Structure formats: C-alpha cells, structure tokens
Amino acid sequence: MQNRSLFGRSGRPALRVVQLAVVVWSLSLADADAPRTAEGTASLGTELFLAQGCAACHALESVGARGLFAPPLDGVATTALERIASPDYRGAANDVGGYLRESIVTPTAYVVPGYAGSYHRMPAYLHLTDAELDALIALLASSAPEGRETEP
C-alpha cells in the first residue's frame, strides 16, 4: 500500500515532493564561494527563479514560466522605471535593481495595480542571500519585453 501523503492517485510523487527535490538539487548546484560571471549570475538566477516557485505565479518567457497569478516579468526593467517615475509609486527604490530587490524582499512596498485583491499574495523572500538576490535581479533585469529578444 502506498503512502497517500507522498503519492497521488497515479502512483507518482506528489507535487510538493517533486518541488522539494528540485529545491534541494538546485541548491546543491550553487557554490557560494565560486566567482560568478554575468552569465553565471543570470544562470543562478534562473535556477533560483524555478526552485523558489516564482514560475508558479509569474510569467517569464526566458525561463519558460507561464504563471497567471502575478504580474508578468518580461521587460520588467522597463516596467520598473515606469513604476518608479509614477506618482502612485510609494516604494523607496530609485533604480531598477532597487525596485526589483524591494519587490522580492518587501513586496508590500508597492503592489501592482490589479493585484491588490489577489488571493495569491507575493511572499517576502527574506531567506535569500545577497548573492541570490543579485542573481535573481540579474535574470529579471536582462529580460526583454514579451516577443522581443534581449540585446547581446
């Protein structure tokens, strides 16, 4: 008899078990002491984006994410500049990197219009290290608006 807490009706591991395995695996790939190139940092950003479950809510074409519950992140660098310049913006960020960091660590600083009443609120990712945050920011800042490639 199979343990119902680990296996679904199909006999395959439940989604939570698979997610946990992906997180453990991706963390084993990250060598915190290794120097990172810009490409390596964005690669770690991709690993973190997927391992932290960001793709469950956010769409981001460069990683194949098709989330529907939160703002899409393609071209978020341009969007960040527009939001910072908006009179409705109440956060503390002055630049794209600051806006993205604020959005990850203190997501209530600015809630994107249309998402305030969502049942799927963005959690604060306070457990991420500065290097991990930098990697996520590098990934997001390099994303092109949907349908356009980033420049080399």
C-alpha positions as CSV (number, residue, x, y, z in Angstrom):
1,M,0.0,0.0,0.0
2,Q,1.4,3.4,-1.0
3,N,1.6,6.3,1.4
4,R,-1.0,8.8,0.3
5,S,1.0,11.7,1.7
6,L,3.8,11.1,-0.8
7,F,2.0,9.6,-3.8
8,G,-1.1,10.8,-5.6
9,R,-3.7,8.5,-7.3
10,S,-1.4,7.9,-10.2
11,G,1.3,6.4,-8.0
12,R,3.7,9.3,-8.8
13,P,5.2,11.5,-6.1
14,A,3.0,14.4,-5.2
15,L,3.9,17.9,-6.5
16,R,5.3,19.0,-3.1
17,V,7.8,16.2,-3.0
18,V,8.9,17.0,-6.5
19,Q,9.3,20.7,-5.7
20,L,11.3,19.9,-2.6
21,A,13.6,17.6,-4.7
22,V,14.1,20.4,-7.2
23,V,15.0,22.9,-4.5
24,V,17.5,20.6,-2.8
25,W,19.0,19.7,-6.2
26,S,19.3,23.4,-7.3
27,L,20.9,24.4,-4.0
28,S,23.5,21.7,-4.4
29,L,24.5,23.3,-7.7
30,A,25.1,26.7,-6.2
31,D,28.7,27.1,-5.0
32,A,28.6,30.3,-2.9
33,D,32.3,30.7,-2.9
34,A,32.7,30.4,-6.7
35,P,33.3,33.7,-8.6
36,R,30.4,34.4,-11.0
37,T,30.4,35.9,-14.4
38,A,27.3,37.9,-15.6
39,E,26.2,34.8,-17.4
40,G,26.8,32.6,-14.4
41,T,24.9,35.0,-12.2
42,A,21.9,35.0,-14.6
43,S,22.1,31.2,-14.7
44,L,21.9,31.0,-10.9
45,G,19.0,33.5,-11.2
46,T,17.2,31.1,-13.5
47,E,17.8,28.2,-11.1
48,L,16.5,30.2,-8.1
49,F,13.5,31.5,-10.1
50,L,12.4,28.0,-10.7
51,A,13.5,26.5,-7.4
52,Q,11.8,29.2,-5.3
53,G,8.5,28.7,-7.2
54,C,8.4,32.1,-8.9
55,A,7.2,30.4,-12.1
56,A,4.1,29.2,-10.4
57,C,2.7,32.8,-10.3
58,H,4.9,34.9,-12.7
59,A,5.3,34.6,-16.5
60,L,8.9,34.9,-17.7
61,E,9.5,33.8,-21.3
62,S,13.3,33.4,-20.9
63,V,12.8,30.5,-18.4
64,G,9.5,29.1,-19.9
65,A,7.4,30.3,-17.0
66,R,3.7,30.8,-17.7
67,G,2.3,31.9,-14.3
68,L,-1.0,33.7,-14.3
69,F,-1.5,34.9,-10.7
70,A,1.1,37.7,-10.6
71,P,2.4,40.4,-12.9
72,P,4.3,39.1,-15.9
73,L,8.1,39.8,-15.7
74,D,9.1,40.0,-19.3
75,G,10.6,43.5,-19.8
76,V,10.3,44.2,-16.0
77,A,13.3,46.6,-16.2
78,T,11.4,49.0,-18.4
79,T,8.3,48.5,-16.3
80,A,10.3,49.2,-13.1
81,L,11.5,52.6,-14.4
82,E,7.9,53.5,-15.4
83,R,6.6,52.5,-11.9
84,I,9.4,54.4,-10.1
85,A,8.5,57.5,-12.1
86,S,4.8,57.2,-11.4
87,P,3.3,59.5,-8.8
88,D,1.4,56.4,-7.5
89,Y,4.7,54.6,-6.6
90,R,5.2,54.7,-2.8
91,G,8.3,52.4,-2.5
92,A,11.8,53.6,-1.7
93,A,13.6,52.4,-4.8
94,N,15.5,54.8,-7.1
95,D,16.6,52.4,-9.8
96,V,15.7,49.1,-11.5
97,G,17.9,47.0,-9.2
98,G,16.5,48.6,-6.1
99,Y,12.9,48.2,-7.4
100,L,13.4,44.5,-8.1
101,R,15.1,43.9,-4.8
102,E,12.3,45.7,-3.0
103,S,9.7,43.7,-4.9
104,I,11.3,40.4,-3.8
105,V,12.1,41.3,-0.2
106,T,9.3,43.7,0.6
107,P,6.6,43.0,-1.9
108,T,4.0,45.1,0.0
109,A,6.1,48.3,-0.6
110,Y,4.3,48.6,-3.9
111,V,1.5,46.4,-5.1
112,V,1.0,46.4,-8.9
113,P,-2.5,47.8,-9.7
114,G,-4.9,44.9,-10.4
115,Y,-3.2,42.5,-8.0
116,A,-4.0,44.1,-4.6
117,G,-7.1,41.8,-4.1
118,S,-5.3,38.7,-5.3
119,Y,-5.6,35.5,-3.1
120,H,-2.1,34.7,-4.3
121,R,-0.1,37.4,-2.5
122,M,3.6,37.7,-3.1
123,P,5.6,36.4,-0.1
124,A,8.6,38.2,1.2
125,Y,11.8,36.2,0.3
126,L,13.8,37.3,3.3
127,H,15.7,34.0,3.4
128,L,17.6,34.7,0.2
129,T,21.2,35.8,0.5
130,D,22.5,39.0,-1.2
131,A,24.2,36.9,-3.8
132,E,21.0,35.0,-4.5
133,L,19.0,38.3,-4.7
134,D,21.7,39.7,-7.1
135,A,21.3,36.6,-9.3
136,L,17.5,37.0,-9.5
137,I,17.8,40.7,-10.2
138,A,20.4,39.9,-13.0
139,L,17.9,37.5,-14.5
140,L,14.9,39.8,-14.3
141,A,16.8,42.9,-15.4
142,S,18.0,41.1,-18.5
143,S,14.5,40.0,-19.6
144,A,13.2,41.6,-22.7
145,P,9.6,42.7,-23.2
146,E,7.4,39.8,-24.4
147,G,8.0,38.9,-28.0
148,R,11.4,40.7,-28.2
149,E,14.9,39.3,-27.7
150,T,17.4,40.9,-25.3
151,E,20.4,42.5,-27.0
152,P,23.7,40.7,-26.7
